[in-house]
Amino acid sequence: MIRDFVWKNDNDTGESDRHWIVRLEPRIAALFDHMSYTQIDWEQRLKLGVLAKWLHAFYYTHRTPYALKTETIRRLSGSTTRDLSKFRQLLRKALAELVEVGFLRSQSICIQTDLVYVQRAPSVKTSVIEKNTESSGNA
């Protein structure tokens, strides 16, 4: 995984200057390119409650989220709230938090189907990555 590394403890002035260079195997390094992992916005995350944090991480991995039933979200999130109507209240509050911090553009829970619909707000990081990809001809 790590091909080699270099560590320097002192610079020319005699002051302590810890400097590391780590070279990864190319196949491992590919896991860290902008298309292979998710960079969560920590400023947003720090403002969120427990369920909203789970939803934040979950929806961050979905460029275009698809609708899920409230029960499915309860199960996936590991919630211990047994009463589905109580969980639905908590879910509405958590989704509202995500809109408030600017992560979601919109959210709704359909009364007839109990499906949860969310639309992500445009992200500065995502927009920059997509523009760079488009301008380099790799789209």
PyRosetta script that sets phi, psi and omega in degrees:
from pyrosetta import init, pose_from_sequence

init()
pose = pose_from_sequence("MIRDFVWKNDNDTGESDRHWIVRLEPRIAALFDHMSYTQIDWEQRLKLGVLAKWLHAFYYTHRTPYALKTETIRRLSGSTTRDLSKFRQLLRKALAELVEVGFLRSQSICIQTDLVYVQRAPSVKTSVIEKNTESSGNA")
pose.set_psi(1, -51.8)
pose.set_omega(1, 176.0)
pose.set_phi(2, -97.6)
pose.set_psi(2, 119.7)
pose.set_omega(2, -178.2)
pose.set_phi(3, -73.2)
pose.set_psi(3, -50.3)
pose.set_omega(3, 175.4)
pose.set_phi(4, -164.7)
pose.set_psi(4, 172.4)
pose.set_omega(4, 177.9)
pose.set_phi(5, -151.1)
pose.set_psi(5, 158.0)
pose.set_omega(5, 178.0)
pose.set_phi(6, -130.7)
pose.set_psi(6, 137.5)
pose.set_omega(6, 178.9)
pose.set_phi(7, -132.0)
pose.set_psi(7, 126.9)
pose.set_omega(7, 176.6)
pose.set_phi(8, -117.9)
pose.set_psi(8, 132.6)
pose.set_omega(8, -177.5)
pose.set_phi(9, -103.1)
pose.set_psi(9, -25.9)
pose.set_omega(9, -178.4)
pose.set_phi(10, -127.2)
pose.set_psi(10, 144.8)
pose.set_omega(10, 173.8)
pose.set_phi(11, -99.2)
pose.set_psi(11, -176.0)
pose.set_omega(11, -175.5)
pose.set_phi(12, -65.1)
pose.set_psi(12, -22.1)
pose.set_omega(12, -177.1)
pose.set_phi(13, -86.7)
pose.set_psi(13, -3.2)
pose.set_omega(13, -179.1)
pose.set_phi(14, 87.8)
pose.set_psi(14, -5.4)
pose.set_omega(14, 177.4)
pose.set_phi(15, -79.5)
pose.set_psi(15, 149.4)
pose.set_omega(15, 178.2)
pose.set_phi(16, -68.9)
pose.set_psi(16, 125.7)
pose.set_omega(16, -179.2)
pose.set_phi(17, -141.5)
pose.set_psi(17, 96.7)
pose.set_omega(17, 179.9)
pose.set_phi(18, -80.1)
pose.set_psi(18, 124.0)
pose.set_omega(18, -177.2)
pose.set_phi(19, -138.5)
pose.set_psi(19, 124.6)
pose.set_omega(19, -179.9)
pose.set_phi(20, -116.2)
pose.set_psi(20, 141.0)
pose.set_omega(20, 169.1)
pose.set_phi(21, -126.1)
pose.set_psi(21, 123.1)
pose.set_omega(21, -179.7)
pose.set_phi(22, -122.3)
pose.set_psi(22, 126.9)
pose.set_omega(22, 176.0)
pose.set_phi(23, -106.0)
pose.set_psi(23, 123.7)
pose.set_omega(23, 179.3)
pose.set_phi(24, -97.4)
pose.set_psi(24, 154.7)
pose.set_omega(24, 172.4)
pose.set_phi(25, -60.8)
pose.set_psi(25, 140.6)
pose.set_omega(25, -176.8)
pose.set_phi(26, -53.9)
pose.set_psi(26, -37.8)
pose.set_omega(26, -179.2)
pose.set_phi(27, -69.0)
pose.set_psi(27, -30.8)
pose.set_omega(27, 176.5)
pose.set_phi(28, -76.9)
pose.set_psi(28, -43.7)
pose.set_omega(28, -179.8)
pose.set_phi(29, -58.7)
pose.set_psi(29, -32.5)
pose.set_omega(29, -179.8)
pose.set_phi(30, -61.7)
pose.set_psi(30, -25.4)
pose.set_omega(30, 178.3)
pose.set_phi(31, -67.0)
pose.set_psi(31, -17.6)
pose.set_omega(31, -175.7)
pose.set_phi(32, -106.8)
pose.set_psi(32, 12.3)
pose.set_omega(32, 175.5)
pose.set_phi(33, -76.0)
pose.set_psi(33, 169.6)
pose.set_omega(33, -172.1)
pose.set_phi(34, -66.3)
pose.set_psi(34, -13.0)
pose.set_omega(34, -179.0)
pose.set_phi(35, -99.6)
pose.set_psi(35, -5.3)
pose.set_omega(35, -171.3)
pose.set_phi(36, -108.2)
pose.set_psi(36, -9.0)
pose.set_omega(36, 179.0)
pose.set_phi(37, -148.2)
pose.set_psi(37, 169.3)
pose.set_omega(37, -174.8)
pose.set_phi(38, -108.2)
pose.set_psi(38, 130.6)
pose.set_omega(38, 174.7)
pose.set_phi(39, -102.9)
pose.set_psi(39, 103.8)
pose.set_omega(39, -178.2)
pose.set_phi(40, -75.7)
pose.set_psi(40, 138.6)
pose.set_omega(40, 177.9)
pose.set_phi(41, -77.6)
pose.set_psi(41, 103.9)
pose.set_omega(41, -174.5)
pose.set_phi(42, -70.9)
pose.set_psi(42, -29.1)
pose.set_omega(42, 177.0)
pose.set_phi(43, -61.4)
pose.set_psi(43, -43.5)
pose.set_omega(43, 176.3)
pose.set_phi(44, -64.5)
pose.set_psi(44, -47.9)
pose.set_omega(44, -173.4)
pose.set_phi(45, -59.0)
pose.set_psi(45, -38.5)
pose.set_omega(45, -177.5)
pose.set_phi(46, -66.1)
pose.set_psi(46, -17.3)
pose.set_omega(46, -178.9)
pose.set_phi(47, -91.7)
pose.set_psi(47, 1.3)
pose.set_omega(47, -170.2)
pose.set_phi(48, -105.2)
pose.set_psi(48, 152.4)
pose.set_omega(48, 172.8)
pose.set_phi(49, -78.9)
pose.set_psi(49, -178.3)
pose.set_omega(49, -172.2)
pose.set_phi(50, -61.0)
pose.set_psi(50, -55.4)
pose.set_omega(50, -178.4)
pose.set_phi(51, -65.8)
pose.set_psi(51, -38.8)
pose.set_omega(51, 178.3)
pose.set_phi(52, -62.4)
pose.set_psi(52, -36.3)
pose.set_omega(52, 177.0)
pose.set_phi(53, -64.4)
pose.set_psi(53, -42.3)
pose.set_omega(53, 178.7)
pose.set_phi(54, -62.9)
pose.set_psi(54, -46.3)
pose.set_omega(54, 179.4)
pose.set_phi(55, -62.2)
pose.set_psi(55, -39.2)
pose.set_omega(55, 178.5)
pose.set_phi(56, -58.1)
pose.set_psi(56, -50.6)
pose.set_omega(56, 179.6)
pose.set_phi(57, -65.2)
pose.set_psi(57, -41.6)
pose.set_omega(57, -178.7)
pose.set_phi(58, -63.5)
pose.set_psi(58, -50.9)
pose.set_omega(58, -177.1)
pose.set_phi(59, -75.8)
pose.set_psi(59, -18.9)
pose.set_omega(59, 176.2)
pose.set_phi(60, -63.8)
pose.set_psi(60, -26.8)
pose.set_omega(60, -179.1)
pose.set_phi(61, -86.3)
pose.set_psi(61, 1.6)
pose.set_omega(61, -178.8)
pose.set_phi(62, -118.9)
pose.set_psi(62, 106.8)
pose.set_omega(62, 179.0)
pose.set_phi(63, -61.3)
pose.set_psi(63, -44.6)
pose.set_omega(63, 177.0)
pose.set_phi(64, -125.5)
pose.set_psi(64, 91.5)
pose.set_omega(64, -176.3)
pose.set_phi(65, -62.0)
pose.set_psi(65, 143.7)
pose.set_omega(65, 176.1)
pose.set_phi(66, -103.5)
pose.set_psi(66, 158.5)
pose.set_omega(66, -177.1)
pose.set_phi(67, -69.7)
pose.set_psi(67, 139.7)
pose.set_omega(67, 176.5)
pose.set_phi(68, -130.3)
pose.set_psi(68, 150.4)
pose.set_omega(68, 175.4)
pose.set_phi(69, -70.7)
pose.set_psi(69, 149.6)
pose.set_omega(69, 177.5)
pose.set_phi(70, -55.1)
pose.set_psi(70, -43.3)
pose.set_omega(70, 179.0)
pose.set_phi(71, -59.7)
pose.set_psi(71, -38.8)
pose.set_omega(71, 179.2)
pose.set_phi(72, -65.0)
pose.set_psi(72, -42.9)
pose.set_omega(72, 178.3)
pose.set_phi(73, -64.7)
pose.set_psi(73, -40.9)
pose.set_omega(73, 178.0)
pose.set_phi(74, -59.1)
pose.set_psi(74, -46.1)
pose.set_omega(74, -178.8)
pose.set_phi(75, -66.0)
pose.set_psi(75, -48.6)
pose.set_omega(75, -178.3)
pose.set_phi(76, -62.9)
pose.set_psi(76, -35.8)
pose.set_omega(76, -177.3)
pose.set_phi(77, -76.6)
pose.set_psi(77, -13.8)
pose.set_omega(77, -178.4)
pose.set_phi(78, 76.5)
pose.set_psi(78, 19.6)
pose.set_omega(78, -179.0)
pose.set_phi(79, -60.8)
pose.set_psi(79, 141.9)
pose.set_omega(79, 176.3)
pose.set_phi(80, -98.0)
pose.set_psi(80, 5.1)
pose.set_omega(80, 178.0)
pose.set_phi(81, -72.1)
pose.set_psi(81, 114.4)
pose.set_omega(81, -175.1)
pose.set_phi(82, -78.8)
pose.set_psi(82, -39.4)
pose.set_omega(82, -177.6)
pose.set_phi(83, -77.2)
pose.set_psi(83, 116.2)
pose.set_omega(83, -176.5)
pose.set_phi(84, -62.1)
pose.set_psi(84, -36.3)
pose.set_omega(84, 179.5)
pose.set_phi(85, -66.7)
pose.set_psi(85, -35.6)
pose.set_omega(85, 176.3)
pose.set_phi(86, -67.2)
pose.set_psi(86, -42.5)
pose.set_omega(86, 178.0)
pose.set_phi(87, -62.5)
pose.set_psi(87, -39.7)
pose.set_omega(87, 178.8)
pose.set_phi(88, -58.8)
pose.set_psi(88, -40.5)
pose.set_omega(88, 177.1)
pose.set_phi(89, -62.5)
pose.set_psi(89, -45.5)
pose.set_omega(89, 178.7)
pose.set_phi(90, -62.9)
pose.set_psi(90, -38.8)
pose.set_omega(90, 179.5)
pose.set_phi(91, -64.8)
pose.set_psi(91, -44.1)
pose.set_omega(91, 178.0)
pose.set_phi(92, -58.5)
pose.set_psi(92, -44.0)
pose.set_omega(92, 179.2)
pose.set_phi(93, -62.9)
pose.set_psi(93, -43.9)
pose.set_omega(93, -179.2)
pose.set_phi(94, -65.3)
pose.set_psi(94, -41.3)
pose.set_omega(94, 178.0)
pose.set_phi(95, -64.5)
pose.set_psi(95, -38.5)
pose.set_omega(95, 177.1)
pose.set_phi(96, -62.9)
pose.set_psi(96, -37.5)
pose.set_omega(96, 176.8)
pose.set_phi(97, -61.3)
pose.set_psi(97, -40.7)
pose.set_omega(97, -179.1)
pose.set_phi(98, -67.7)
pose.set_psi(98, -32.8)
pose.set_omega(98, 174.4)
pose.set_phi(99, -69.9)
pose.set_psi(99, -43.0)
pose.set_omega(99, -177.3)
pose.set_phi(100, -60.9)
pose.set_psi(100, -39.4)
pose.set_omega(100, -179.6)
pose.set_phi(101, -82.9)
pose.set_psi(101, -3.8)
pose.set_omega(101, 176.3)
pose.set_phi(102, 91.0)
pose.set_psi(102, 9.2)
pose.set_omega(102, 178.8)
pose.set_phi(103, -78.5)
pose.set_psi(103, -41.4)
pose.set_omega(103, 177.8)
pose.set_phi(104, -105.7)
pose.set_psi(104, 143.3)
pose.set_omega(104, 173.6)
pose.set_phi(105, -82.0)
pose.set_psi(105, -41.4)
pose.set_omega(105, -179.7)
pose.set_phi(106, -153.0)
pose.set_psi(106, 162.3)
pose.set_omega(106, 178.4)
pose.set_phi(107, -155.9)
pose.set_psi(107, 148.8)
pose.set_omega(107, 175.6)
pose.set_phi(108, -160.6)
pose.set_psi(108, 155.6)
pose.set_omega(108, 173.8)
pose.set_phi(109, -121.5)
pose.set_psi(109, 119.3)
pose.set_omega(109, -177.9)
pose.set_phi(110, -71.9)
pose.set_psi(110, 125.8)
pose.set_omega(110, -178.5)
pose.set_phi(111, -64.0)
pose.set_psi(111, -41.2)
pose.set_omega(111, -176.3)
pose.set_phi(112, -71.4)
pose.set_psi(112, -41.6)
pose.set_omega(112, -173.5)
pose.set_phi(113, -105.2)
pose.set_psi(113, -13.7)
pose.set_omega(113, -175.4)
pose.set_phi(114, 62.6)
pose.set_psi(114, 24.2)
pose.set_omega(114, 176.3)
pose.set_phi(115, -84.7)
pose.set_psi(115, 139.5)
pose.set_omega(115, 178.7)
pose.set_phi(116, -99.1)
pose.set_psi(116, 122.5)
pose.set_omega(116, 179.0)
pose.set_phi(117, -112.0)
pose.set_psi(117, 131.5)
pose.set_omega(117, 174.9)
pose.set_phi(118, -134.1)
pose.set_psi(118, 150.4)
pose.set_omega(118, 173.4)
pose.set_phi(119, -127.6)
pose.set_psi(119, 121.3)
pose.set_omega(119, 179.8)
pose.set_phi(120, -71.1)
pose.set_psi(120, 143.6)
pose.set_omega(120, 173.7)
pose.set_phi(121, -75.9)
pose.set_psi(121, 151.6)
pose.set_omega(121, 176.8)
pose.set_phi(122, -61.4)
pose.set_psi(122, 136.1)
pose.set_omega(122, -179.7)
pose.set_phi(123, -101.9)
pose.set_psi(123, 139.7)
pose.set_omega(123, 177.7)
pose.set_phi(124, -60.9)
pose.set_psi(124, -45.9)
pose.set_omega(124, -179.7)
pose.set_phi(125, -61.7)
pose.set_psi(125, -47.0)
pose.set_omega(125, -179.2)
pose.set_phi(126, -62.1)
pose.set_psi(126, -44.7)
pose.set_omega(126, -179.1)
pose.set_phi(127, -60.6)
pose.set_psi(127, -42.3)
pose.set_omega(127, -179.7)
pose.set_phi(128, -64.8)
pose.set_psi(128, -45.1)
pose.set_omega(128, -179.8)
pose.set_phi(129, -61.8)
pose.set_psi(129, -46.5)
pose.set_omega(129, -178.8)
pose.set_phi(130, -63.7)
pose.set_psi(130, -40.2)
pose.set_omega(130, 179.1)
pose.set_phi(131, -64.6)
pose.set_psi(131, -41.9)
pose.set_omega(131, 179.4)
pose.set_phi(132, -64.6)
pose.set_psi(132, -40.3)
pose.set_omega(132, 179.7)
pose.set_phi(133, -65.5)
pose.set_psi(133, -44.0)
pose.set_omega(133, -179.6)
pose.set_phi(134, -64.9)
pose.set_psi(134, -41.3)
pose.set_omega(134, -176.2)
pose.set_phi(135, -71.7)
pose.set_psi(135, -23.5)
pose.set_omega(135, 179.7)
pose.set_phi(136, -87.3)
pose.set_psi(136, -5.0)
pose.set_omega(136, 177.7)
pose.set_phi(137, 83.0)
pose.set_psi(137, 13.8)
pose.set_omega(137, -178.9)
pose.set_phi(138, -100.0)
pose.set_psi(138, 16.7)
pose.set_omega(138, -174.3)
pose.set_phi(139, -70.3)
pose.dump_pdb("model.pdb")
